[in-house]
Amino acid sequence: MDLLKERIQAEGLVLDNSLLKVDSFLNQQIDPELMMKIGEEFVKRFQGERITKILTIESSGIAVSVMTGLILKVPVIFARKKKPKVTDDNVYTAKVHSFTKRESNDIIVSKQFLQKEDSVLIIDDFLANGEAAAGLANIVEQANASLVGIGIVIEKSFQPGAQKLIQAGYRVESLARIKAFSNGQVIFY
């Protein structure tokens, strides 16, 4: 997706040749027009698939997921990283380790929002080691729902996440695939 790659080149900040900071349009400040374009691209990539729900993880995947859900006219569910006091124990749960934040969380989704009749599209902002996407896929499996595929905004292809997910049998569609970081620059495929 050329528009996304242009924004990454113009505004992305490479840290320690391992992390990409895109706070100006995706991770802290949100560019709604760009998020809508990304949503349209995910709809195009998964065209023809029966999708009844979109599943993401809080917080950076929510904006893209909402735009995609708006276009598809389907609900968006986000896995929480902490269980609110108002949530009962009737939840699906999976352990996820964040490469960027260097922490593990038990993510949860209330069982009332995800049933076996659902066909789910997972969307996330980044793919590095694949932990978040794999955790979300595990939740879909716990619900005995169908997983249509995994949509990723930015994939760091030099890390093993995409390969692990593909080897597990999941369809992965990444909009911007990064081959490497070199001298503070992003190199795309």
N, C-alpha and C positions, 0 to 999 in steps of 0.2 A: 504494500500500500504506500504509494509514493508520498502522499500528503503527510502521513505519519512519519515516514523516514526523514522528510524535510524538516519537520518540527523537532525530531530527535537531534538531527545535525545542528540545527540553529540554536536550540535551547537546552539540549541535554548536557549534563556535566558528568564526565567520566571521573570516578574516584578510585584511586589505587589500581587502575587497570582491571577492576573486578566488579565495580558497582556503577550503575547508571542512574543519575538523579534527574528526574523529569517532573519535578514539583510544580513547574510553571504551567503545566497543562493537564497532568494526569494524577499525580499523587497528593497534592495539597490544594493547589488552585486548579479548578476544572475548566476546560474550554468546552462549553456545551456543544458548539457547532462541530468541533472535531470529534467529540464523543458520539454525536449523531452520525457522522460520516463513518466512524468505526463500527457503530451499530449496523448501519446499512451494509457494510462490507461483510460482517458476520452473517447477516441474513442472506446475502448473496452466496457466501461460501457454503451455507447449510441449506440452500434452497432445495425444496423437494422432500426434506426430512420432516417428519411429524414431531413437532416440539410443543409440549404442553407447559413446561416450566423452564426457567433459567435459574441456575444455581451458581452462586459466587461466594466469596469469603470477604468479611469486612476488612478493610474499608475501601481500598482503592479499586476494586473490581465493581463496586456498586454503580457508579455513574455509567460506565460502558454497558453494564447489564441492564440498567433501567432503559437506556436508549434502545437497546436491542429488543427488550421486552415490549416497549412501546410500539415499535414497528411490527413485531409479530403478534401483538395483542395477547400476550401471555404474562402470567405473574412472575415476579422475580423474588427468589428466596436468597437470603444471605446467611451463611453460617456465621454464628457468633463465636468470638474468641473467649468470651466469659459468659457464664450463665447468669442472666438477670434474676433477681429475686422473684419476679412474677412468673417465671417459667417453671413448670413442674418437671418431674423426672421422666416424662414421656418423650424422650429425645433420642435422636441418633447422634452418635459421637465418634470422633476419630482424632488421633493425635497427629499434629502437623508441626514440623520444624521449619522456621523461617530462616532462609539463607541470609537475607538482608538484615533482619533484626537480631539474628543469632539467639533465638529463643524458641521454645516449644510451647504449644497451646493445645488444649483439648477443644476442638471446634464442635459446636452443637447446632442441630437443626431440629425444630419441633416436629414430631411425627405427624401432626395434623396437616402439615404443609406439603408432605411428600408421600405419595402412595404408589402402590405397584402398577397402577394404570398410567402413571406419568412417563413421558418421554422427555428426558432432561438434556439440556445443553449447558455445559459448564463453561463459564467465562472467568478469566482472571487477567490481571494486568501484566504480570511478569511470569516467565517460566525460566527457572534456573536448574534446580535439582529435582523439581517435579513433586515436591512434598505436598504443597497446597492442593494441586490438581488431583494427586493420588488420594489425598484425604477426602476430598469432595466426591471423587469416584467411589470411594469406599462407602460413603454415606448413601449414595444412589443405590449401591448394591445392597446395603442393609435394608433399604426400603423395597427391594425387589422391583425397582423401577428400571426402565431402559435408559441407557446412556447413549445419546445420539453422537456426541463428540465433545471435544474440549477446544474452546476458542481462546487464544492467547493474544494479547495486544503486542507484547514485546518478548521475544524468545532469545535467550542467551544460548545460542547453539553450541558454544564451546563448553558448556556444562551439560551433564548427562540427563537432564530432565525429560526432554522430548523423546530421546531414544528409549528411556525407561518406560514412558507412557505408551509409545508405539509398540514396544516389545510386549507390553501387557495387553495389547489388542485394542487400544483406544485410538480413535481418529483424532489427530491434533492438527488444528489450523492456526498458524501463527501469522500475524499481519506484518510484523517486522522481525526478520531473523538476523541476529547479530552474529557475525563470524568471529570477530575479535575486537578487542580494544587495543589500540596501539598509539602510544605517545599522546594520550588524552583524546584520541579520535575514535569514532565508531566506524567499524568496517562491516558493511552488510553483505549478505549473499546476493 
